[in-house]
Amino acid sequence: MQEESLRQQQRARAEEEEEQRRRAAAVEAVLAACRDAERQKKMRDDMKREIFRLEQERTRQMTEEEDRRLEAERQKAAAEAARRAAENAEQRDREAEWKRKRREQEARDAEEQNRQQKEMYDRMERMREAALQARLDKIQRINRSVGKALGDSMEAKARADEERMMKEVELREKRLTQLENEKRQKWAQAQRDMLDTLARQCEERKRQKEMEKMESDKQADIFRKTVKDGIEEDARKAEARRQRRWQQDQDLKSQIREARLTKWYQPISLTELEYNQNIFRDMAKGQILPAETLQSFLLPEDHKLTKKAYRNRMPGPKPDPTEAEGAGSLLEGGGRTEAEGAPTIVTFN
């Protein structure tokens, strides 16, 4: 009878040890899943940081590229302004040089014309004086040779020739004056045409500059809008990725919490939670797992153990409810074994 009782006690103790090992294996599986979840969370956090860094790097590169483009545009605009200023200055210099040469040419032409007119007048005057003197000499010779009547006739003819010559000189002077006036009018018309052409060219260059400026401003607005839309689109995509990652984290937490409550930790009753509170608190204090992972196991600090934790415990030696040393080794999955005195999470039927 005593041997049968001993065998029953041994079987009960063996069943208790087997049940404890099973519970420990279940807890170890849960902790392994928690550690795996932590590793996945760490990987996601690292991925978030890397994506954030890449986004910052891309934003920085885009900003630098935009700055370089704007600087290039400013330099190009400055170079274009300098080129246009140089062209305008060169055009003004050419116009000033042309006007100076035109004034010099006009002065030379006027001087040459005056000289030619003076020479013509002097030559005609000499010719007239020579003709008069020749006629006077001829008249005197006639008077001396033929008589007074013939002299009078020759004198009348000489006067008629003189009048005819004077008319020819006057007509030639009028013709020269008319030619000079026509030349002056043509020159003035050419000047007016040239000034009109220059004015049209200046107006055309002004309109072209305005069109180039409008086109440049339009292209700059399009580029700025494209860059702004790209940055906003990248920001929207980044925010959507963050929201998806956050939702995935929440879903994973919900799945882990649901698995804790419905699968692995379902056999753990309130009495078992009360009895093993010190071990669970040491798990959180040891920072092996964060407190939020063990929040389903942690009870308030002012919670007191019920009598059921002592009254309904399984047969065997009474464990110390305050014993919690070695919990870190149990979580690490390679510490002290139960035979070496490691604390074990106690469960009740």
Backbone torsions as a table, in degrees:
resi	resn	phi	psi	omega
1	MET	NA	-43.8	178.3
2	GLN	-65.5	-37.8	178.6
3	GLU	-66.8	-38.6	178.0
4	GLU	-62.8	-41.2	177.3
5	SER	-62.8	-41.2	178.4
6	LEU	-63.6	-42.0	179.4
7	ARG	-63.7	-38.8	177.8
8	GLN	-63.7	-42.0	177.7
9	GLN	-62.8	-41.2	179.1
10	GLN	-64.1	-42.6	178.1
11	ARG	-63.1	-42.2	178.6
12	ALA	-61.9	-42.5	179.5
13	ARG	-65.0	-41.2	178.7
14	ALA	-64.0	-42.0	177.8
15	GLU	-63.8	-39.5	177.9
16	GLU	-62.6	-44.6	179.2
17	GLU	-63.8	-40.9	178.5
18	GLU	-63.6	-41.6	177.9
19	GLU	-64.2	-40.7	177.5
20	GLN	-63.3	-42.0	177.8
21	ARG	-63.5	-40.2	178.6
22	ARG	-63.0	-44.2	177.4
23	ARG	-61.4	-43.5	179.6
24	ALA	-62.7	-40.0	178.0
25	ALA	-64.3	-39.8	178.4
26	ALA	-63.7	-44.6	178.3
27	VAL	-62.9	-41.4	178.9
28	GLU	-61.9	-39.3	177.6
29	ALA	-64.0	-41.8	178.0
30	VAL	-62.7	-44.7	-179.5
31	LEU	-64.8	-38.0	176.8
32	ALA	-62.6	-42.0	177.3
33	ALA	-63.4	-39.2	177.6
34	CYS	-64.3	-44.0	178.1
35	ARG	-62.1	-40.8	177.6
36	ASP	-63.3	-39.5	177.0
37	ALA	-63.6	-39.4	177.6
38	GLU	-64.3	-41.3	178.0
39	ARG	-63.2	-42.6	178.2
40	GLN	-63.5	-40.4	177.6
41	LYS	-62.7	-42.8	178.1
42	LYS	-62.0	-41.2	178.0
43	MET	-63.2	-40.9	178.3
44	ARG	-65.9	-40.7	177.4
45	ASP	-62.3	-43.2	177.4
46	ASP	-61.7	-40.6	178.9
47	MET	-65.2	-39.7	177.2
48	LYS	-60.8	-46.5	179.8
49	ARG	-62.2	-41.4	179.5
50	GLU	-65.1	-42.7	178.1
51	ILE	-64.1	-41.7	177.8
52	PHE	-62.6	-41.2	178.2
53	ARG	-64.0	-43.4	179.0
54	LEU	-63.8	-39.2	178.1
55	GLU	-64.7	-42.5	176.7
56	GLN	-62.4	-41.9	179.2
57	GLU	-63.1	-42.0	178.8
58	ARG	-65.7	-42.3	177.2
59	THR	-61.3	-42.4	178.5
60	ARG	-62.7	-43.7	179.3
61	GLN	-63.2	-42.9	178.8
62	MET	-63.6	-39.6	178.3
63	THR	-64.4	-44.9	177.9
64	GLU	-62.6	-41.4	178.6
65	GLU	-63.4	-41.6	177.5
66	GLU	-63.5	-42.5	177.7
67	ASP	-61.7	-43.7	178.8
68	ARG	-63.2	-40.2	179.8
69	ARG	-64.9	-43.6	178.8
70	LEU	-64.1	-40.1	178.1
71	GLU	-63.9	-41.6	177.5
72	ALA	-63.2	-40.6	178.2
73	GLU	-65.2	-40.7	177.6
74	ARG	-62.9	-44.3	178.5
75	GLN	-63.5	-41.4	178.8
76	LYS	-63.7	-42.9	178.5
77	ALA	-63.4	-41.4	178.5
78	ALA	-63.8	-43.4	178.3
79	ALA	-63.4	-40.9	178.5
80	GLU	-64.6	-41.5	177.8
81	ALA	-63.7	-42.2	178.0
82	ALA	-63.5	-41.3	179.0
83	ARG	-63.6	-43.6	179.3
84	ARG	-65.9	-39.4	177.4
85	ALA	-62.7	-41.7	177.8
86	ALA	-63.8	-41.7	177.7
87	GLU	-62.8	-43.0	178.9
88	ASN	-63.5	-43.5	178.7
89	ALA	-62.8	-42.3	178.2
90	GLU	-63.9	-40.3	177.8
91	GLN	-63.6	-42.8	177.6
92	ARG	-63.1	-40.3	178.2
93	ASP	-63.6	-42.3	178.7
94	ARG	-63.0	-42.9	179.1
95	GLU	-63.8	-43.1	178.8
96	ALA	-63.3	-41.9	178.4
97	GLU	-64.4	-41.1	179.2
98	TRP	-64.0	-42.6	178.3
99	LYS	-63.7	-40.6	179.1
100	ARG	-63.1	-47.1	179.0
101	LYS	-63.4	-37.3	178.8
102	ARG	-63.7	-43.8	178.1
103	ARG	-62.6	-42.7	178.8
104	GLU	-62.9	-42.3	179.1
105	GLN	-64.9	-41.4	177.2
106	GLU	-61.4	-42.2	178.6
107	ALA	-63.0	-43.6	178.7
108	ARG	-64.3	-42.4	179.0
109	ASP	-62.7	-42.9	179.4
110	ALA	-64.1	-42.0	178.8
111	GLU	-63.6	-43.9	178.8
112	GLU	-64.5	-39.4	179.0
113	GLN	-64.9	-45.1	177.7
114	ASN	-60.5	-41.5	-179.9
115	ARG	-63.6	-45.0	179.8
116	GLN	-63.3	-42.7	178.7
117	GLN	-62.7	-42.4	179.4
118	LYS	-62.8	-44.9	178.3
119	GLU	-61.9	-41.4	179.8
120	MET	-64.1	-44.2	178.9
121	TYR	-62.2	-44.4	179.7
122	ASP	-62.6	-42.8	-179.3
123	ARG	-65.6	-44.3	179.1
124	MET	-65.0	-37.2	178.2
125	GLU	-65.2	-42.2	178.3
126	ARG	-64.7	-42.5	178.4
127	MET	-61.9	-42.0	-180.0
128	ARG	-64.9	-45.2	178.7
129	GLU	-62.7	-41.4	179.1
130	ALA	-64.4	-41.1	178.9
131	ALA	-64.6	-42.7	178.5
132	LEU	-61.9	-45.0	180.0
133	GLN	-63.6	-39.4	178.7
134	ALA	-64.6	-40.8	179.9
135	ARG	-67.5	-40.8	178.3
136	LEU	-62.1	-43.0	178.6
137	ASP	-62.8	-41.3	-179.9
138	LYS	-65.4	-41.4	179.2
139	ILE	-62.3	-43.6	178.7
140	GLN	-61.3	-41.3	179.2
141	ARG	-65.2	-40.7	179.7
142	ILE	-65.3	-43.1	179.3
143	ASN	-59.1	-39.8	-179.1
144	ARG	-72.3	-30.7	-173.1
145	SER	-95.8	-47.5	-171.1
146	VAL	-101.4	-26.0	178.9
147	GLY	122.7	176.1	-172.6
148	LYS	-70.2	-35.8	-177.1
149	ALA	-66.2	-46.4	178.0
150	LEU	-65.7	-33.9	177.4
151	GLY	-63.5	-42.3	177.9
152	ASP	-62.3	-40.5	178.8
153	SER	-62.9	-42.8	178.9
154	MET	-66.4	-35.4	178.8
155	GLU	-65.7	-40.8	178.1
156	ALA	-64.0	-40.7	177.9
157	LYS	-65.2	-38.0	179.2
158	ALA	-65.4	-41.2	177.9
159	ARG	-63.2	-39.5	178.0
160	ALA	-64.4	-41.7	177.2
161	ASP	-63.5	-38.0	179.4
162	GLU	-65.2	-43.5	178.6
163	GLU	-63.2	-42.3	178.1
164	ARG	-61.6	-42.7	178.9
165	MET	-63.7	-40.8	179.2
166	MET	-64.0	-39.1	177.6
167	LYS	-64.3	-41.1	178.2
168	GLU	-63.2	-42.0	178.0
169	VAL	-62.5	-43.6	180.0
170	GLU	-64.4	-41.7	178.6
171	LEU	-63.7	-39.9	178.3
172	ARG	-65.4	-39.8	177.5
173	GLU	-62.7	-42.8	178.2
174	LYS	-62.1	-41.4	-179.8
175	ARG	-63.9	-43.3	178.2
176	LEU	-63.5	-41.2	178.6
177	THR	-63.6	-41.7	178.7
178	GLN	-63.7	-42.9	177.3
179	LEU	-62.1	-40.6	179.1
180	GLU	-65.6	-40.4	177.9
181	ASN	-64.4	-42.6	177.5
182	GLU	-62.0	-40.5	177.8
183	LYS	-62.6	-43.2	178.3
184	ARG	-63.1	-42.1	179.1
185	GLN	-63.6	-42.9	177.4
186	LYS	-62.4	-41.8	179.2
187	TRP	-64.4	-42.2	178.0
188	ALA	-64.9	-40.6	177.8
189	GLN	-64.2	-39.9	176.9
190	ALA	-62.5	-40.3	177.1
191	GLN	-62.9	-44.9	178.9
192	ARG	-62.4	-42.0	178.2
193	ASP	-62.2	-41.3	180.0
194	MET	-65.6	-42.6	178.4
195	LEU	-64.1	-39.8	176.6
196	ASP	-63.0	-40.5	178.3
197	THR	-64.0	-43.6	177.6
198	LEU	-62.3	-41.0	179.0
199	ALA	-63.5	-42.8	177.8
200	ARG	-63.9	-40.6	178.2
201	GLN	-63.5	-42.8	178.2
202	CYS	-62.7	-43.0	179.1
203	GLU	-64.6	-39.3	178.4
204	GLU	-65.2	-42.5	177.1
205	ARG	-63.5	-38.6	178.5
206	LYS	-63.5	-46.4	177.9
207	ARG	-62.8	-39.5	179.0
208	GLN	-64.0	-41.7	177.4
209	LYS	-62.3	-42.6	178.8
210	GLU	-63.2	-41.8	178.6
211	MET	-65.2	-41.3	177.8
212	GLU	-63.1	-41.4	178.7
213	LYS	-64.6	-42.9	178.0
214	MET	-62.8	-42.0	179.1
215	GLU	-65.5	-41.3	178.5
216	SER	-63.8	-43.8	177.8
217	ASP	-62.9	-39.1	179.4
218	LYS	-64.0	-45.6	178.3
219	GLN	-63.1	-40.2	178.5
220	ALA	-63.6	-41.8	177.7
221	ASP	-62.8	-42.2	179.1
222	ILE	-62.8	-43.7	-179.1
223	PHE	-65.9	-43.5	178.6
224	ARG	-61.9	-42.2	178.6
225	LYS	-64.0	-40.5	178.9
226	THR	-63.1	-45.0	179.5
227	VAL	-64.0	-43.2	180.0
228	LYS	-63.1	-44.5	178.3
229	ASP	-62.8	-39.6	178.6
230	GLY	-63.7	-43.3	179.1
231	ILE	-64.1	-43.8	178.8
232	GLU	-64.2	-39.8	178.7
233	GLU	-64.5	-42.3	177.1
234	ASP	-62.8	-40.7	178.7
235	ALA	-64.2	-41.6	177.8
236	ARG	-63.3	-41.9	179.0
237	LYS	-64.8	-42.5	179.1
238	ALA	-62.9	-42.3	178.7
239	GLU	-64.4	-39.7	177.7
240	ALA	-64.0	-40.0	177.0
241	ARG	-63.9	-42.6	178.7
242	ARG	-63.0	-41.6	178.4
243	GLN	-63.9	-40.4	178.3
244	ARG	-65.2	-43.3	178.5
245	ARG	-63.4	-42.0	178.8
246	TRP	-62.6	-42.5	178.8
247	GLN	-64.7	-38.5	176.9
248	GLN	-63.5	-41.2	177.0
249	ASP	-61.5	-44.1	179.8
250	GLN	-64.2	-41.1	178.2
251	ASP	-63.6	-41.4	179.4
252	LEU	-64.5	-42.3	177.8
253	LYS	-61.9	-42.8	179.2
254	SER	-63.1	-40.4	178.8
255	GLN	-64.9	-43.5	178.6
256	ILE	-63.5	-44.2	-179.6
257	ARG	-64.2	-41.5	179.0
258	GLU	-65.6	-40.9	178.0
259	ALA	-63.7	-38.3	178.1
260	ARG	-62.1	-44.8	-172.8
261	LEU	-80.1	-26.4	-173.2
262	THR	-107.1	-20.1	-173.6
263	LYS	-117.7	-77.1	-171.5
264	TRP	-69.0	-43.0	-173.6
265	TYR	-95.9	6.3	-179.7
266	GLN	-60.4	-39.0	-179.1
267	PRO	-68.4	-15.9	-176.2
268	ILE	-78.6	117.7	-178.8
269	SER	-91.7	175.7	178.3
270	LEU	-60.5	-37.9	179.0
271	THR	-62.9	-41.8	179.0
272	GLU	-65.6	-39.4	176.6
273	LEU	-61.9	-43.5	179.3
274	GLU	-62.2	-44.4	-174.8
275	TYR	-66.9	-33.3	-174.1
276	ASN	-104.7	19.8	-177.7
277	GLN	-58.9	-42.0	-177.1
278	ASN	-61.9	-38.6	179.1
279	ILE	-65.7	-44.5	-179.1
280	PHE	-65.8	-37.7	178.6
281	ARG	-66.9	-38.9	176.6
282	ASP	-66.1	-32.4	175.4
283	MET	-60.0	-44.2	-180.0
284	ALA	-71.0	-40.2	-179.4
285	LYS	-66.4	-34.6	179.8
286	GLY	-71.2	-5.1	178.3
287	GLN	57.2	22.0	172.5
288	ILE	-71.7	-40.8	171.5
289	LEU	-128.4	143.3	179.2
290	PRO	-67.4	157.3	-177.8
291	ALA	-61.7	-33.0	-178.7
292	GLU	-66.0	-27.3	177.0
293	THR	-70.5	-32.9	-178.4
294	LEU	-100.8	14.5	-174.2
295	GLN	-65.1	-24.8	177.7
296	SER	-71.2	-19.8	-178.8
297	PHE	-94.8	-23.3	-172.4
298	LEU	-85.8	131.9	175.6
299	LEU	-103.7	163.1	178.7
300	PRO	-56.2	154.3	-177.2
301	GLU	-63.6	-33.3	-178.0
302	ASP	-86.8	7.6	179.1
303	HIS	-74.1	134.2	-179.1
304	LYS	-109.6	147.0	179.2
305	LEU	-65.6	137.3	175.8
306	THR	-82.0	163.0	179.3
307	LYS	-65.4	-23.1	-178.9
308	LYS	-63.2	-27.7	178.9
309	ALA	-64.0	-25.9	177.9
310	TYR	-99.8	-35.4	-173.3
311	ARG	-73.2	-34.4	-173.7
312	ASN	-105.6	17.5	-179.9
313	ARG	-73.9	158.9	-175.9
314	MET	-72.7	159.9	178.5
315	PRO	-62.0	151.6	179.4
316	GLY	130.5	-175.1	-179.7
317	PRO	-64.9	145.2	-178.0
318	LYS	-78.4	118.9	177.4
319	PRO	-77.2	153.1	177.3
320	ASP	-80.7	116.2	-176.4
321	PRO	-65.0	-17.6	-179.4
322	THR	-92.9	-3.6	-176.7
323	GLU	-75.5	126.3	-178.1
324	ALA	-142.0	1.1	-178.3
325	GLU	-68.5	145.5	179.5
326	GLY	89.2	1.1	179.9
327	ALA	-62.9	-35.2	178.1
328	GLY	-62.0	-40.8	179.2
329	SER	-65.6	-36.2	178.3
330	LEU	-65.3	-38.7	179.8
331	LEU	-69.7	-34.1	-177.8
332	GLU	-71.8	-13.7	174.4
333	GLY	72.6	26.8	179.5
334	GLY	-162.0	18.2	-177.3
335	GLY	-89.5	-146.0	-177.7
336	ARG	-70.1	147.1	177.1
337	THR	-87.7	171.4	179.6
338	GLU	-63.3	-35.8	179.9
339	ALA	-66.1	-25.2	-179.1
340	GLU	-89.0	3.3	174.8
341	GLY	99.9	14.3	178.4
342	ALA	-68.5	142.3	179.7
343	PRO	-67.2	147.1	-177.4
344	THR	-122.9	139.0	175.9
345	ILE	-68.5	123.2	-174.2
346	VAL	-89.7	134.2	176.9
347	THR	-121.9	159.5	-179.0
348	PHE	-126.3	148.2	175.8
349	ASN	-78.9	NA	NA
